[in-house]
C-alpha cells in the first residue's frame, strides 16, 4: 500500500484496497507473483458462454489507489506521473480499465534492479514533477519516457522466448536514444551501432562490451539479424538463445541498462546507481536525492 505526499502530488489507498488485494491474490491466473490475462469468454448464439483456448491478452485489475495533483495541467500530466511511479515501484500501474498486456507482476520491484533509498517514492514524485516542468513545451518527451518504461516492462513477461524479450528491450534502448538525442543534441550523426556507447558517454556510464563498436557492437548486429532476417543467433526465431553455456545473460544486462538510462533521462544522471554494474543479478540502491 502506498500513502505519501510530496509537493503537489499525493497518493492514497482506496477504502476497498483490502478486498481488491484479496481478489488479485486469489486469482486462478496468478503464478509466482505474476498475474496473467484471464481466458477469453465469448457468447454463443444460444445465449451460453464459450471459453476460447487462449487469453484475452489485454485485461484489467481492481483499482487500489488514488493519485491526485493540486496543480495538474491536464490528463497527460497525471498519466506521466503514473508511468514514472510505475517505473520507480518496479510494477505496472494504470488508471485505465484495461491497462495490462498478457501478464503483470503484483509485487513491487519485480521489473527493475534497484531499491529506493533516501525519501524513496517521495523523491521519485519530485523528480517526475521537475521533468514535466522542464519539458512541458515538448510533450513528446513525456510520452517517450512512458514508451521506454512500457517496452522495458513488456520485455520481462516470463512467457517470452528470448528473441521476443530481446526485441522489446532493444526497442526500449532505441526509445531512450530518441529522447537522449532530443535532449543532448549530438554534434554529429550517431550510427546505429554507436547509439548505446554515445548515451553511455553522455551520462558518464561504462559501455557494456556487447554494445561497444570497438568490440563489434554485437547487440546491433543481433538486432539487424533478428529484425531484418528473422534469425536469432543464426536460427529461425524461437530456436536458439544467446550465450548458452557461456555464463552470459544479454537480456539481463539490457534490462539493467535501460533502467539506468531512464533514471538518467529523468534528470538523476548524477546518482551512483546510473554508473553501477549491469552484469549482475544484484539489486542496487537508488538514491535520487544524492548529489
Phi, psi and omega in degrees: 000135179251130175215103181203165178214135177211122184061225182276357186256136177222150179228132180219156181278146175285153181303327183266026186297324181296318179293319179297317179297318179297320179298317181294315184289344178261004183297141178287346180260014179270131179210120176051051176070009174245134175253131185256159180301139181289164177300150179275126181250136178228151180277136175278165179298331181277002178098354178278180180241130180247135178262120178281156184278030176210164187277172178284342182071298177265127186213171180239167177223160179301144178281143184236337186222166173237133174247133182229150180225117184293337182237035186301134180262008179139177183302318182298327180298309179294321179299319178299315178301323181292322176294317178297317179296322176304313181298312185286339173273344180073028176206150183290127175240143181207150175258358182277164180289328180222081187252014182241145182240116174069306183196154177206145178285152178254001178246140179293156175083359185287336189251005178225170182247024181234162174238129183290132177244188180063230177274006175062231185294337176297319176296324180295318177298318179296317181297316180296319180295320178297317179299313180301317182296318181292328188244018184298335180281352177233077186300338178296337181288328173290321179294326179292323175300313179300318181296318179297315180296317182295317178296320176302315182290314180300326183290355183250011174304124182301341182274353181292142163283163189296325181295324178292319177297318180299313183298315182293320179290324177294323176299319177299320177296318179298321177297316178301321179295317180302319180287317180298322179296320180293326184272315186273336178051080179301148184281347179215161179301141179254116180293155185306316183293344182255007185296313182296316180297319179300316178294317179299317178296319182297327182256010178068033182255149173291140179272125177300146182302324183290350180244002184273119179304331179294338179256008178105351181046060185307322185295324179291321178295319177298319180297314180299316181294321182289313185283319188265338183238000180056037177234139174231120186056038175078005181237155174306148186308127177103353185249007180209158176233161180272138172072021181301124179076007184247009180056042178240150177217085185298314183292330174299315181291323177296317178302313181296321181293318178300318178304316181291321178298317181297316178300315180295317181294329178288350175115004181254039183291350179273352183281153184298329182304321183302328182258011179283157183299147178255350186264048181209155174278354184296142174271139184249150176283138178238110179248101184288342181271352182291148180293000000 
